[in-house]
Amino acid sequence: MKRAHVVGAGLAGLTAAMALADAGWRVALYEAAPQAGGRCRSYLDRELGCRIDNGNHLLLSGNRAAMEFLARVGAADTLAGPGAPVFPFLDAPSGRRWALRISPGRMPWWLFSAASRVPGTRLGDYLALLKLRLAGVDDTVSGVLPEGALWHNLLEPLAIAALNTPPDTGSARLLNAVVTQSLGAGGAACIPCFPREGLSESFIDPALRRLAIQHCVPQLGRRISGLEIAHGRVAALLGPDGPARLEQGDAVVLAVTAPVAADMLPGLVVPDAFEAIVNVHFRTDARPVGDAAEAGFVGVIGGTAEWVFAKPGILSLTISAANRYADISNETLAERSWADICTLIGSTAPMPQYRAVREKRATFTANAASEARRPHPDVGIAHFAVAGDWTHTLLPSTIEGAIRSGRAAAHSLLSPA
Ligand SMILES: Cc1cc2nc3c(=O)[nH]c(=O)nc-3n(C[C@H](O)[C@H](O)[C@H](O)COP(=O)(O)OP(=O)(O)OC[C@H]3O[C@@H](n4cnc5c(N)ncnc54)[C@H](O)[C@@H]3O)c2cc1C
């Protein structure tokens, strides 16, 4: 039986571990943190007295690798959302509400109805999206897309959310990949969804249960500090108890974050710029109304946050591309976010108990410089592959990208070139 060592139990590592175990390999999984999941996890917040996610994660039905992952771990029915390609929006400055209603098939019939389109836009405005297809490596989102109602009410917030990078530096090519696999694939690929209970309940715990059946139980709290490379292969993993020698032919998947991978493998070029995301979780029974209530989330235009998610007893806001708020305290961001919520729920209730979570390195900066630094899984070491949302997935830093990277790493070991 072949043996693999997977370092890092985020989505990329879990995916690689499952693919190798499915192929009949014996898999050892090492995770530095006390829990698996990495940047996609839930935990009990003692102060709020409930479980929260490290950050709200929005998926689309067109995220095929993510949907296949959920199906494989038996968690396809753990997602919530409107069940249709509908995106409710709130214009925070005016309080106006509207919803983008994409027609279900591949033909974009919705563009022909002013009621389904983005307010203030005409059919011809959408031709601008074709410009994304022609974008060059160095083109930025705002350099390619024109200003106007479509930009203000959809494309700018979409770019910020999808790339987690300001549009004046964000890569037009990466946004094109997202648009092609969602809007470009028709309404069936644009159904928004998110974990009904939590990220761990949907993605991580079911994957761990599946791995356990395959005799792979992650070694939690086990930080691998380095790799000993000899004769073009990994000879040992350096752990807390000293080097763990590998047998000839043992494979290694390095599925850690980009900076850790670069530390462990001198010479490995990885993205070196990052963007923060702030999530503010309010403990409240207040609920949005209308389309937003049905969908369970709402996009916010012109507010502090980009999205509000409604979960039992909690309203959670996501502030993307949050490096711009580096000097603004969590408390101030919470106060500003609560103002968005007051507009949403039509009340001026006092701010309730909240938790603000600032992930400083939530994603790599999705710009041309990062793109040039994303490695392929095979970096030229025998029986070795790198995995992570920061590798060459042709997608921004997302669940979909992380899962694809885990698959690609496993594939490169199972079918070496
Ligand atoms: C706040 C936030 C919001 C997000 N929103 C969305 C969204 O709406 N939609 C979406 O699709 N994506 C979203 N993402 C991105 C998504 O979460 C990530 O792309 C994905 O989880 C990355 O998975 P990964 O396995 O590549 O990396 P990670 O999750 O970072 O996994 C790496 C793992 O390696 C472990 N590790 C590190 N060093 C070592 C070591 N030395 N030894 C052993 N283990 C080690 C880490 O602890 C971690 O568990 C969001 C991310 C954040 C942070």
The ligand as a Gaussian input file, in Angstrom:
#p B3LYP/6-31G(d) Opt

LIG

0 1
 C      -13.091000      35.507000       6.406000
 C      -13.045000      34.709000       5.147000
 C      -14.122000      34.736000       4.259000
 C      -14.085000      33.986000       3.091000
 N      -15.167000      34.000000       2.266000
 C      -15.216000      33.142000       1.227000
 C      -16.397000      33.028000       0.448000
 O      -17.387000      33.730000       0.679000
 N      -16.416000      32.119000      -0.561000
 C      -15.336000      31.327000      -0.847000
 O      -15.431000      30.484000      -1.746000
 N      -14.174000      31.447000      -0.142000
 C      -14.092000      32.321000       0.877000
 N      -12.947000      32.424000       1.630000
 C      -11.735000      31.703000       1.189000
 C      -11.680000      30.243000       1.655000
 O      -11.964000      30.134000       3.029000
 C      -10.259000      29.735000       1.419000
 O       -9.941000      29.916000       0.062000
 C      -10.060000      28.269000       1.759000
 O      -10.597000      27.925000       3.011000
 C       -8.548000      27.971000       1.755000
 O       -8.313000      26.609000       2.029000
 P       -6.827000      26.052000       1.985000
 O       -6.895000      24.617000       2.368000
 O       -6.199000      26.418000       0.694000
 O       -6.027000      26.884000       3.082000
 P       -6.202000      26.951000       4.715000
 O       -7.647000      26.876000       5.058000
 O       -5.435000      28.142000       5.125000
 O       -5.507000      25.610000       5.197000
 C       -4.135000      25.506000       5.520000
 C       -4.029000      24.626000       6.750000
 O       -2.653000      24.359000       7.020000
 C       -2.472000      24.427000       8.408000
 N       -1.039000      24.661000       8.673000
 C       -0.371000      25.829000       8.492000
 N        0.928000      25.649000       8.827000
 C        1.081000      24.352000       9.178000
 C        2.186000      23.579000       9.600000
 N        3.409000      24.110000       9.721000
 N        2.000000      22.248000       9.896000
 C        0.747000      21.699000       9.787000
 N       -0.345000      22.417000       9.404000
 C       -0.187000      23.727000       9.087000
 C       -3.358000      25.566000       8.840000
 O       -3.619000      25.564000      10.235000
 C       -4.603000      25.295000       7.998000
 O       -5.494000      24.422000       8.647000
 C      -12.932000      33.206000       2.777000
 C      -11.853000      33.184000       3.656000
 C      -11.900000      33.922000       4.821000
 C      -10.724000      33.886000       5.756000

